[in-house]
Amino acid sequence: MNPEEKQLLERAVSLSEENNKILRGIRRGNRFGLAWKIFYWIVIIAISYGAYVYIQPYVSQLMKTYGEVTGTVNKFSLPKGF
């Protein structure tokens, strides 16, 4: 192997090591991004569920009151002229 070929081979090896380092960084960034997205959606779902559990008794009470009011209004009849 002559010195020119050896120099080209060493350059190819150094480029390949540099590419490997860059690709590992990209892969690590992708994994971190995926973990962050999963955490983000878990937090959003948990907050939504918590809000539902917190507000649900108020909504059911409101629906019960609405049913009672509509039942009371339906008991009254309007005169035939209206």
VENUR-V257386 format. One line per field, one symbol per residue. psi: psi as a letter, one per 40 degrees, with the letter a starting at -180 (. if undefined). A space follows every 10 residues. Layout:
psi->???
//
This chain:
psi->hidddddddd dddddddddd dddddddddd dddddddddd dddddddddd dddddddddd dddddddddd dddddhiiie e.
//
